[in-house]
Amino acid sequence: MEFLYRGRDAQGGVHQGTLVAVSAEAAAAELMRKGITPLTIRPRPASPGASDWRQRLLPGRQTVTLDELIVFCRQMYALTRAGIPLIRTMRGLAETTRSPALARVLDDVTSRLEGGTTMATAMKAHPAVFSDLFVAMIHVGENTGMLDESFKRLSDILELERDTRRRLKQAMRYPTFVLVALLAALMIVNFLVIPKFAAVFDKLGADLPVLTQVLVGTSEFLLGYWYVVLFAVAGAAVLVRQWLRTPGGRLTWDRYKLRLPVMGNLLELITLSRFARNFATMLSAGMPITHALTVVADATDNAWIATHIKEMRLGIERGESLLRTARHSGMFTPLILQMIAVGEETGAVDDMLNHVADFYDEDVDYGLKRLAESIEPILIVAMGVLVLILALGVFLPIWDLGAAAMGRG
């Protein structure tokens, strides 16, 4: 974001101009770093131009991708472990990164560090880039003097997240392609094929079977009111999207998507694996168990499971054990509960949770491998039923007309 500023230096000279920063506070910090006391800072009015149009057409360039964040964590781990000063490290990464969005964020974080704030506090000003889990890990690393280990753990967590997303997309690629091809075939049949058959049947004046009448009626409706259907679908999509943004809507959807056939169980396993892995990481870093549960709940992308995690935190605050709260949550199998019980007895809950995460990861790996195989029979049956309906709807009248022409109708 670009700001117009006006300020004075130590000698009283007036300085004014433009400055690119993430926020007005970041712009003020940058000016103070340059020895200029800001008098006024205001956003520069947007003027239509080529750069604005590029930003509108390419909004993804204004965000930080998961891959860029992983590379940043790896670089921070290597540089902080080598003993390079933190501000110098951040400034160097801001200058060398290929992502303009990440460069702006790192510039602002560096300016805040130079102003005396902690790294966790500086990163918290950018929730779109650094999640609550990310900030909590950095906070623990700063307090324990193990910031390099925090970045290493974060890079491992983000890499696992990236690999899971990639494999899920890869498994869904074939079913998505089949569904798109199926919808395209339906549109071609309804807009091009059935109208020609309907014209032939209308000229012959033949009585059409019920199935053929339904197909012809559907085709005529789509030809005459396609814009109404398009508007209705777009309106429904917008309404559903707005509903999902509400707390109640998201909670309801996250609850019922775990019950979807084929996909529901896999999504639950992925979420529980992330919970166990992140929770273990928080505990091994020395974070109190109630605080760790709060951070992990906020980092969970399923609101329904997040409510259960927060209920576990409330139970522990009331004095209950982790095993008891985990059993009451209803999220874990008896085998997982036994592993948690062993962890509490031996004082190695974080190690047991890592084993739990490994157990879930094995199930996720198996589920991802079989996902396409599980969906394929459903798609084949759906395509067979569709082809049967279209074939009967088109060819039954032809058979009737042929029988009538031969004197057997």
C-alpha positions as CSV (number, residue, x, y, z in Angstrom):
1,M,0.0,0.0,0.0
2,E,1.3,3.5,-0.9
3,F,1.2,6.4,1.6
4,L,1.7,10.1,1.2
5,Y,3.8,11.5,4.1
6,R,5.0,14.8,5.5
7,G,7.6,15.1,8.2
8,R,10.7,16.8,9.6
9,D,14.2,15.7,10.2
10,A,16.5,16.4,13.2
11,Q,17.5,19.8,11.7
12,G,13.9,20.9,11.2
13,G,13.9,20.3,7.4
14,V,10.6,19.4,5.8
15,H,10.3,16.1,3.9
16,Q,7.4,14.9,1.9
17,G,6.7,12.2,-0.6
18,T,5.4,8.7,-1.0
19,L,6.2,5.5,0.8
20,V,5.2,1.9,0.3
21,A,4.2,0.0,3.5
22,V,1.8,-2.5,4.8
23,S,0.0,-0.1,7.1
24,A,0.3,3.5,8.4
25,E,2.1,2.3,11.5
26,A,4.6,0.5,9.3
27,A,5.1,3.7,7.3
28,A,5.7,5.7,10.5
29,A,8.2,3.2,11.7
30,E,10.1,3.3,8.4
31,L,10.2,7.1,8.5
32,M,11.5,7.1,12.1
33,R,14.2,4.6,11.1
34,K,15.3,7.1,8.4
35,G,15.4,9.9,11.0
36,I,12.2,11.6,9.9
37,T,9.5,12.5,12.4
38,P,6.2,12.0,10.6
39,L,3.7,14.8,10.8
40,T,1.0,13.4,8.5
41,I,0.6,10.0,6.9
42,R,-2.4,9.2,4.7
43,P,-3.1,6.6,2.0
44,R,-2.5,7.7,-1.5
45,P,-5.7,7.9,-3.5
46,A,-6.0,5.1,-6.0
47,S,-5.8,6.2,-9.6
48,P,-6.8,3.8,-12.4
49,G,-3.8,2.6,-14.3
50,A,-2.0,-0.4,-15.7
51,S,-0.7,-1.5,-12.3
52,D,-4.2,-1.3,-10.7
53,W,-5.6,-3.4,-13.5
54,R,-2.8,-6.0,-13.0
55,Q,-3.6,-6.2,-9.3
56,R,-7.3,-6.7,-10.0
57,L,-6.7,-9.3,-12.7
58,L,-3.9,-11.1,-10.7
59,P,-5.1,-11.0,-7.0
60,G,-3.0,-14.1,-6.2
61,R,0.2,-12.0,-6.6
62,Q,-0.9,-10.0,-3.5
63,T,-0.8,-13.1,-1.2
64,V,2.0,-15.2,0.2
65,T,1.8,-18.9,-0.9
66,L,2.5,-21.9,1.3
67,D,5.7,-22.7,-0.7
68,E,7.1,-19.2,-0.1
69,L,6.4,-19.5,3.6
70,I,8.2,-22.9,3.8
71,V,11.2,-21.4,2.0
72,F,11.2,-18.5,4.5
73,C,11.1,-20.9,7.5
74,R,14.0,-22.9,6.1
75,Q,16.1,-19.8,5.5
76,M,15.3,-18.4,8.9
77,Y,16.3,-21.7,10.5
78,A,19.6,-21.8,8.7
79,L,20.5,-18.2,9.3
80,T,19.4,-17.9,12.9
81,R,21.3,-21.2,13.6
82,A,24.4,-19.6,12.1
83,G,24.2,-16.8,14.6
84,I,23.4,-13.9,12.2
85,P,21.6,-11.1,13.9
86,L,17.8,-11.3,13.5
87,I,17.2,-7.8,12.1
88,R,20.0,-8.3,9.5
89,T,18.5,-11.7,8.6
90,M,15.0,-10.3,8.1
91,R,16.2,-7.3,6.1
92,G,18.3,-9.6,3.8
93,L,15.4,-12.0,3.2
94,A,13.1,-9.1,2.4
95,E,15.6,-7.9,-0.2
96,T,16.2,-11.3,-1.8
97,T,12.8,-12.9,-1.8
98,R,11.0,-13.1,-5.2
99,S,7.6,-12.5,-3.7
100,P,6.6,-8.8,-3.6
101,A,3.9,-9.6,-1.0
102,L,6.3,-11.4,1.3
103,A,8.9,-8.7,0.9
104,R,6.4,-6.0,2.0
105,V,5.5,-8.1,5.1
106,L,9.1,-8.8,6.0
107,D,9.9,-5.1,5.6
108,D,7.1,-4.2,8.1
109,V,8.1,-7.0,10.5
110,T,11.8,-5.8,10.4
111,S,10.7,-2.2,11.0
112,R,8.7,-3.3,14.0
113,L,11.7,-5.3,15.3
114,E,13.8,-2.2,15.0
115,G,11.2,-0.3,17.0
116,G,11.6,-2.7,19.9
117,T,8.8,-5.2,19.5
118,T,9.2,-8.9,19.6
119,M,9.1,-11.0,16.5
120,A,5.8,-12.7,17.6
121,T,4.1,-9.4,18.1
122,A,5.4,-8.0,14.8
123,M,4.1,-11.1,12.9
124,K,0.8,-11.0,14.7
125,A,0.1,-7.8,12.7
126,H,-0.2,-9.9,9.6
127,P,-2.7,-12.6,10.3
128,A,-3.3,-13.3,6.6
129,V,0.3,-14.5,6.4
130,F,1.2,-15.8,9.8
131,S,-1.4,-18.0,11.5
132,D,-2.0,-18.2,15.2
133,L,0.0,-21.4,15.3
134,F,2.9,-19.8,13.5
135,V,2.9,-16.8,15.9
136,A,2.6,-19.1,19.0
137,M,5.6,-21.1,17.9
138,I,7.7,-18.0,17.3
139,H,6.6,-16.7,20.7
140,V,7.7,-19.9,22.4
141,G,11.0,-19.9,20.5
142,E,11.8,-16.4,21.6
143,N,11.0,-17.1,25.2
144,T,13.1,-20.3,25.3
145,G,16.0,-19.0,23.2
146,M,15.3,-21.7,20.6
147,L,14.0,-19.6,17.7
148,D,15.9,-21.7,15.2
149,E,14.2,-24.9,16.4
150,S,10.8,-23.1,16.1
151,F,11.4,-22.3,12.5
152,K,12.5,-25.8,11.8
153,R,9.3,-27.2,13.4
154,L,7.2,-24.8,11.5
155,S,8.8,-25.8,8.2
156,D,8.1,-29.4,9.0
157,I,4.4,-28.6,9.8
158,L,4.0,-26.6,6.6
159,E,5.7,-29.2,4.4
160,L,3.3,-31.8,5.7
161,E,0.4,-29.5,5.1
162,R,1.6,-28.9,1.5
163,D,2.1,-32.6,0.8
164,T,-1.4,-33.4,2.1
165,R,-3.0,-30.8,-0.1
166,R,-1.1,-31.9,-3.2
167,R,-2.0,-35.5,-2.7
168,L,-5.7,-34.7,-2.1
169,K,-5.8,-32.6,-5.2
170,Q,-4.1,-35.3,-7.2
171,A,-6.6,-37.9,-5.9
172,M,-9.5,-35.6,-6.9
173,R,-8.2,-34.8,-10.3
174,Y,-9.7,-37.8,-12.2
175,P,-13.2,-37.6,-10.5
176,T,-13.3,-33.8,-11.2
177,F,-12.4,-34.4,-14.9
178,V,-15.1,-37.0,-15.2
179,L,-17.8,-34.8,-13.6
180,V,-16.9,-31.8,-15.9
181,A,-17.0,-34.1,-18.9
182,L,-20.4,-35.4,-17.8
183,L,-21.9,-31.9,-17.3
184,A,-20.5,-30.9,-20.7
185,A,-22.1,-33.9,-22.4
186,L,-25.5,-33.1,-20.7
187,M,-25.4,-29.6,-22.0
188,I,-24.6,-30.7,-25.5
189,V,-27.4,-33.3,-25.5
190,N,-29.9,-30.8,-24.1
191,F,-29.0,-27.9,-26.3
192,L,-28.1,-29.7,-29.6
193,V,-29.3,-33.3,-29.8
194,I,-32.8,-33.4,-28.2
195,P,-34.2,-30.3,-30.0
196,K,-33.5,-32.0,-33.4
197,F,-35.2,-35.2,-32.3
198,A,-38.1,-33.2,-30.8
199,A,-38.6,-31.4,-34.2
200,V,-38.8,-34.8,-36.0
201,F,-41.2,-36.3,-33.5
202,D,-43.4,-33.1,-33.7
203,K,-43.6,-33.4,-37.5
204,L,-44.7,-37.0,-37.4
205,G,-47.3,-36.3,-34.7
206,A,-46.4,-39.4,-32.8
207,D,-47.3,-40.0,-29.2
208,L,-44.1,-39.8,-27.1
209,P,-43.3,-41.9,-24.1
210,V,-43.3,-40.2,-20.7
211,L,-39.5,-40.4,-20.5
212,T,-39.1,-38.7,-23.9
213,Q,-41.6,-36.0,-22.9
214,V,-39.5,-35.3,-19.8
215,L,-36.3,-35.0,-21.8
216,V,-37.9,-32.8,-24.4
217,G,-39.5,-30.6,-21.7
218,T,-36.2,-30.2,-19.9
219,S,-34.4,-29.3,-23.1
220,E,-37.1,-26.7,-24.0
221,F,-36.9,-25.1,-20.6
222,L,-33.1,-24.8,-20.7
223,L,-33.3,-23.4,-24.2
224,G,-35.9,-20.8,-23.3
225,Y,-34.8,-19.9,-19.7
226,W,-31.1,-20.7,-19.6
227,Y,-30.4,-17.2,-18.2
228,V,-32.8,-17.8,-15.4
229,V,-31.1,-21.1,-14.5
230,L,-27.7,-19.4,-14.7
231,F,-28.8,-16.5,-12.5
232,A,-30.4,-18.9,-10.0
233,V,-27.2,-21.0,-9.8
234,A,-25.0,-18.0,-9.3
235,G,-27.4,-16.5,-6.7
236,A,-27.5,-19.8,-4.8
237,A,-23.7,-20.0,-4.9
238,V,-23.4,-16.5,-3.5
239,L,-25.9,-17.1,-0.7
240,V,-24.2,-20.4,0.3
241,R,-20.9,-18.7,0.3
242,Q,-22.2,-15.9,2.6
243,W,-23.8,-18.5,4.8
244,L,-20.6,-20.4,5.2
245,R,-18.8,-17.2,6.3
246,T,-21.1,-17.0,9.3
247,P,-20.1,-18.9,12.5
248,G,-23.2,-20.9,12.5
249,G,-23.0,-21.8,8.8
250,R,-19.4,-22.8,9.0
251,L,-20.0,-24.9,12.1
252,T,-23.0,-26.7,10.5
253,W,-21.1,-27.4,7.2
254,D,-17.9,-28.5,9.0
255,R,-20.0,-30.9,11.1
256,Y,-21.9,-32.5,8.2
257,K,-19.0,-32.7,5.7
258,L,-17.3,-35.2,8.1
259,R,-20.3,-37.5,7.3
260,L,-20.0,-37.3,3.5
261,P,-19.6,-40.7,1.9
262,V,-16.1,-41.6,0.9
263,M,-14.6,-38.2,1.7
264,G,-16.0,-37.5,5.2
265,N,-13.8,-40.1,7.0
266,L,-10.7,-39.0,5.1
267,L,-11.3,-35.3,6.0
268,E,-11.7,-36.2,9.7
269,L,-8.5,-38.2,9.7
270,I,-6.5,-35.3,8.1
271,T,-7.9,-32.9,10.6
272,L,-7.1,-35.1,13.6
273,S,-3.6,-35.8,12.3
274,R,-2.9,-32.1,12.1
275,F,-4.4,-31.6,15.6
276,A,-2.2,-34.3,17.1
277,R,0.9,-33.2,15.3
278,N,0.4,-29.5,16.2
279,F,-0.5,-30.2,19.8
280,A,2.6,-32.4,20.2
281,T,4.8,-29.6,18.7
282,M,3.3,-27.1,21.2
283,L,3.9,-29.3,24.2
284,S,7.4,-30.3,23.2
285,A,8.2,-26.6,22.8
286,G,7.2,-26.0,26.5
287,M,3.8,-24.4,26.0
288,P,1.2,-25.0,28.8
289,I,-1.4,-27.5,27.8
290,T,-4.4,-25.2,28.1
291,H,-2.6,-22.5,26.0
292,A,-1.5,-25.2,23.5
293,L,-5.1,-26.4,23.1
294,T,-6.3,-22.9,22.5
295,V,-3.7,-22.3,19.8
296,V,-4.4,-25.6,18.1
297,A,-8.1,-25.1,18.2
298,D,-7.7,-21.7,16.5
299,A,-5.4,-23.3,13.9
300,T,-7.8,-26.1,13.1
301,D,-9.7,-25.5,9.8
302,N,-12.7,-27.5,10.9
303,A,-15.0,-25.5,13.3
304,W,-16.8,-28.6,14.5
305,I,-13.6,-30.3,15.7
306,A,-12.3,-27.0,17.0
307,T,-15.3,-26.8,19.4
308,H,-14.4,-30.2,20.8
309,I,-10.8,-29.1,21.3
310,K,-12.0,-26.1,23.2
311,E,-14.2,-28.3,25.3
312,M,-11.1,-30.4,26.1
313,R,-9.4,-27.2,27.3
314,L,-12.3,-26.3,29.5
315,G,-12.3,-29.8,31.0
316,I,-8.6,-29.5,31.8
317,E,-9.1,-26.1,33.4
318,R,-11.7,-27.8,35.6
319,G,-9.0,-30.2,36.8
320,E,-9.8,-33.2,34.6
321,S,-7.1,-35.3,32.9
322,L,-6.3,-35.1,29.2
323,L,-7.4,-38.7,28.8
324,R,-10.8,-38.0,30.4
325,T,-11.4,-34.9,28.2
326,A,-10.3,-36.8,25.1
327,R,-12.7,-39.6,25.9
328,H,-15.6,-37.2,26.4
329,S,-14.9,-35.4,23.1
330,G,-15.8,-38.6,21.1
331,M,-13.1,-37.8,18.5
332,F,-10.6,-40.6,19.2
333,T,-10.7,-44.3,18.9
334,P,-10.0,-46.6,21.9
335,L,-6.5,-47.3,20.5
336,I,-5.7,-43.6,20.5
337,L,-7.1,-43.1,24.0
338,Q,-4.8,-45.9,25.2
339,M,-1.8,-44.2,23.7
340,I,-2.8,-40.9,25.4
341,A,-3.2,-42.7,28.7
342,V,0.3,-44.2,28.4
343,G,1.7,-40.7,27.6
344,E,0.1,-39.3,30.8
345,E,1.5,-42.1,32.9
346,T,5.0,-41.8,31.5
347,G,5.0,-38.0,31.3
348,A,5.7,-38.1,27.6
349,V,2.4,-36.9,26.2
350,D,4.1,-35.1,23.3
351,D,5.9,-38.3,22.2
352,M,2.6,-40.3,22.3
353,L,0.8,-37.6,20.4
354,N,3.5,-37.8,17.7
355,H,2.8,-41.5,17.5
356,V,-0.9,-40.8,17.3
357,A,-0.2,-38.4,14.4
358,D,1.9,-41.0,12.7
359,F,-0.9,-43.5,13.1
360,Y,-3.4,-41.1,11.5
361,D,-0.9,-40.3,8.7
362,E,-0.8,-43.9,7.8
363,D,-4.6,-44.0,7.6
364,V,-4.6,-40.8,5.5
365,D,-2.0,-42.2,3.2
366,Y,-4.1,-45.4,2.6
367,G,-7.2,-43.3,2.2
368,L,-5.7,-41.0,-0.4
369,K,-4.4,-44.0,-2.4
370,R,-7.9,-45.5,-2.4
371,L,-9.9,-42.3,-2.9
372,A,-10.0,-42.4,-6.7
373,E,-10.7,-46.2,-6.6
374,S,-13.6,-45.5,-4.2
375,I,-15.2,-42.7,-6.3
376,E,-14.7,-44.4,-9.7
377,P,-17.5,-47.0,-9.3
378,I,-19.9,-44.3,-8.2
379,L,-19.1,-42.3,-11.3
380,I,-19.4,-45.3,-13.6
381,V,-22.8,-46.1,-12.2
382,A,-23.9,-42.5,-12.5
383,M,-22.7,-42.3,-16.2
384,G,-24.4,-45.7,-16.9
385,V,-27.8,-44.4,-15.5
386,L,-27.5,-41.2,-17.5
387,V,-26.7,-43.0,-20.7
388,L,-29.6,-45.4,-20.2
389,I,-32.1,-42.6,-19.6
390,L,-30.9,-40.7,-22.7
391,A,-30.9,-43.8,-24.8
392,L,-34.4,-44.9,-23.8
393,G,-35.7,-41.3,-24.1
394,V,-34.4,-41.0,-27.7
395,F,-34.8,-44.4,-29.1
396,L,-38.1,-45.6,-27.7
397,P,-40.1,-43.2,-29.9
398,I,-38.0,-44.3,-32.9
399,W,-38.9,-48.0,-32.2
400,D,-42.5,-47.1,-31.9
401,L,-42.5,-45.2,-35.2
402,G,-40.7,-48.1,-36.9
403,A,-43.2,-50.6,-35.6
404,A,-46.1,-48.4,-36.8
405,A,-44.6,-48.0,-40.3
406,M,-44.3,-51.7,-40.6
407,G,-47.9,-52.2,-39.7
408,R,-47.2,-53.8,-36.3
409,G,-47.9,-50.8,-34.1
